[in-house]
C-alpha cells in the first residue's frame, strides 16, 4: 500500500517533529485503526476515543518504530495496547463502582450499549478470545499478512497461523458451519 511513503513520513516526523507528515499518516490509516478497534471493542464511540488515544501514543512513541515491517503493523500494535489498557482501566472503574454500590447503574449502561443490530461478523467474532479476535480482524478485515500480524502482536508467524486456524475452527464449531474444503 503506502510502505515506502509511510517510512519517509515517519522519518520526517521523528527528525523534524513534522506535524503535517504525522497528519498524513493519521489520514492514511485512521479508518483501518478505527475499524480494528470497533471490531475489538464492539462499541463505535469507544473505538473512536481509543483511536484518538492510539494516535496520541503513536506520536509520543514514533521514534520506537524501527522501520522493519510495515508502519500499519506497528500502528495496530499501538492500537491493541491502547485497547488492552482501556479494558484494564474500565475493569478497575467497574470494580470501584460496584464497591460503592452502583452495580445497577453499570448494568443499565451495559444494556444500552448492547445493540439489537449486531452484525453477523460481530456475532462470529464474539466466540473468540480478545487475542484471536485481534488476529482475525487484522487478517480478514484489514488484509494484513501473517508477518505484519506477527509484528503487530509480537508473536511468531507460526503462532499467528495457529491462532487463525484455531479461530476459524472455533467459529465453525460454534455456528455449525461446514468447511467446504475439508468436507
N, C-alpha and C positions, 0 to 999 in steps of 0.2 A: 504494500500500500504506500506508505509515506516514509519507509525506513530511513533512507539516507537523509531526506529532508528533515525528519524528526531529530536525527542526531546533530545536524547543523544548527537547528533551532535550540536544542538543549545546550550546545556549546556556547551559543550567543547569550543564553540566559545565565549560564554559570560564569562566563568570563566577564560579562558587562552588566549583569542584572537587568537584561533587556526584557522589560515587561511586555512589549509588543510581541516579541518572539514567544514568550510564555502564553500570551493571549491566543496566538495562532495554534499552539499545542492544545490549549483548552478547547478552542473551536473545533479542531480536528477530532478530538477524542471524547468530548463530553457526552455525546449520545451513547457511545459504547459503554462508558463508565456508568452513566445513569441506568442504562438497560441492565447491566450486570448487577448493580446494587438493587434495582427493582426486583429482579429475579431472586436475589438472596434474601431481601427483607420482606417482599410481598406488600410493600407499602410505598406508594409513589411519593408522598410528601417526605417521608423519612429518607427515601433514596435520593431525592433532590438535595436535602440537607447534608446527607453523607457525601454526595458528590462534591458539594462545595467544600466540605471538610477535607476530602481527599485531595482536591486541587491545592488547598492551602498547605497541606502536609507535603504535597509534591513540590511546591515552590520552595519550602524550607529544606527539603531533602534532595533537591535535584542534583546537587554535587555528588551524591552517592550513586547516581546512575552511571555504571561503568562503561556503557557503550556496547557491551556484549549483549547480544539478544535484542529483542525489539523494545522500543520505548513503551508501546501499549502493554506488553507483558509486565514491564516494571511498574507501569501506572496501575494496572489491575492488582498487582501485589499490594500497592499502597491502598487501593480501594478496599481490598479484602481485609487488610489490617485495620483500616478505619471502621469497617463493618463490625469486626470482632470486638474492637474497643468499645464501640457504641453498645453492643449487646451486653458486655460486662457492666458498663455503666448503668444500663437500663435495668439489669437484674438487681444491682445494688439499690437502685431507686425503688423498684418494686418491693424489695425486702424491707426497706426503711418505711415505705408507706404501709405495708402490712403490719409492721411492728406498732405503728401508731394508729392502727385500726381503720385504714381506708381501703380495705380489700374490696368492698362493694363498688367504690369509685373506679378501681382498676378493672374490675370485671365489666362494668358498663363501658369503659373506654375500649377495652379489648373487643367487645361485641360490636361496637360501632365501626371498628377498623375492619372487621370481617365482612367482606362484601359478598353479596349473593352472586355477583358476576365474576367468579373466579375462572380464569381461562383454563382450557384443557392442559396447557403446558404447566401452569401453576399447580394443577392437581397432580400431574405426573411428578413434578419436582418435589412436591410435599412429602413423598415417601423416602426421600434421600436425606442423608446427613448433610450438615452445612458444607462440609468439605466436598462431598460427592456433588452437591448442587452447584457449588462454585466451579468445579472442574467441568461438569456437563454444560453449564451455561457458557463457559469460556470456549469449549469445543464446538458445541452445536449452534448456540445463539450468536456467538461472536466470531466463530470460524478460526480460532487460534490453532496453531499447530501444537503437537504434543510437546515439542521443545519450548515453545512460548509459554505453554501452561506450566511446564516443569519449572521454568524460570520464575514465573509469577507466584507459584505455590511453594517454591523451594522444596521440590520433591523430585526424585529421579524420574526420568522418562518412563521407565518400566512401571513405576508406581502409578503414574498418570494413566497409562494404558489399563492397568488393573482396576483403577477407580472407575474409569469409563465402562469397562466390561461389567464390573460389579453393579454400577448404577443402572446400566441398561437391563441387566438381569433382574434387579430389584423392581424396576418399572414393569418389565414383562410379567413377573410373578404377581405383583400387586394388582395389576389390571388384567391379568389373564390374556395377555397379548401373545399371539402365536408368532414365533420367529420364522419368517418366510425363508430365510437362508438355511436354517437347520431343520425345518420341519415339514 
